[in-house]
Amino acid sequence: MPGAVPEQLEDPRRCRGRKGGWQSRYARYMSRKATGKYLGVPFDWRRPTVARVRSRWWNPNDRRIVTPKSWGWGFAFNFAEITRRLHVRG
C-alpha cells in the first residue's frame, strides 16, 4: 500500500492548464469581473480614483456606515456618516 500514496497525491505542476478545481473556477470568475460580490463580500479590482476613494471614505450623502472598498475585496467605513451619528458635526 505505500506505493498508492504518491499516486493519489496530485502534483500542482502537472495540474496547470487543467480545467477543474475550485481554485481555477474562482480565478476564472474573478478575472471576468472587475466589480461585484463573491460570497457576499464586495470586490472592486478597477484602478482606484480620487473620486471613488472619497465617495467610499467620506460621503455625507450616503447614510451607510460600511461601504464597499474603493479597491480590493472587503469593506470600508464612511467617516462622514460616523461623525454625523456621533454628533461631531452637523
Summary of the structure (lengths in Angstrom):
residues: 90
radius of gyration: 21.3
end to end distance: 73.7
largest distance: 73.7
contacts: 186
relative contact order: 0.12
helix: 34%
strand: 18%
